[in-house]
Amino acid sequence: MRRRALPSPSLNALDAGLALLGVEVLRRLGLPCPSDAEVLRFRGVPDDPDSVDNDAGFLREKISAYLVDGMTLEGLSRRAAGDARG
């Protein structure tokens, strides 16, 4: 029985941004982790250092903004729920 060829894995922008933030945390802890270029390879970003730096910075910034926006919305929702209770 022949095995089906599996498609090569890929990351969407959200997944790649989250992976890059996770890698950054691992670096701060001094743990082994993949490079930004290794993560971004799954997005199809060329190994060109400028492309890697630009894309990694952009994705980290976008994901950080999404997380902050989500935390802000959650805080506003809790505050509004607290105000509604009296």
ZINOR-V888441 format. One record per residue. N is the residue number from 0. RES is the residue in one small letter. D_LAST is the distance of its C-alpha to the last C-alpha in Angstrom with 1 decimal. Layout:
# ZINOR-V888441
N;RES;D_LAST
N;RES;D_LAST
This chain:
# ZINOR-V888441
0;m;67.6
1;r;66.5
2;r;63.1
3;r;61.0
4;a;60.4
5;l;56.8
6;p;55.3
7;s;54.7
8;p;51.1
9;s;49.0
10;l;45.6
11;n;43.3
12;a;41.7
13;l;38.4
14;d;40.3
15;a;42.6
16;g;39.9
17;l;38.1
18;a;41.5
19;l;42.3
20;l;39.1
21;g;39.9
22;v;43.5
23;e;42.3
24;v;40.4
25;l;43.5
26;r;45.6
27;r;43.4
28;l;43.9
29;g;47.6
30;l;47.9
31;p;50.3
32;c;48.9
33;p;50.2
34;s;50.8
35;d;48.8
36;a;52.0
37;e;52.0
38;v;48.5
39;l;49.1
40;r;52.3
41;f;50.3
42;r;49.0
43;g;52.6
44;v;52.4
45;p;55.9
46;d;56.7
47;d;57.2
48;p;55.4
49;d;54.1
50;s;52.6
51;v;51.1
52;d;49.6
53;n;48.3
54;d;46.8
55;a;45.3
56;g;43.7
57;f;42.3
58;l;40.9
59;r;39.3
60;e;37.7
61;k;36.4
62;i;35.0
63;s;33.4
64;a;31.7
65;y;30.5
66;l;29.0
67;v;27.3
68;d;26.0
69;g;24.7
70;m;23.0
71;t;21.4
72;l;20.2
73;e;18.8
74;g;16.9
75;l;15.6
76;s;14.5
77;r;12.8
78;r;11.0
79;a;10.1
80;a;9.0
81;g;6.8
82;d;5.4
83;a;5.4
84;r;3.7
85;g;0.0
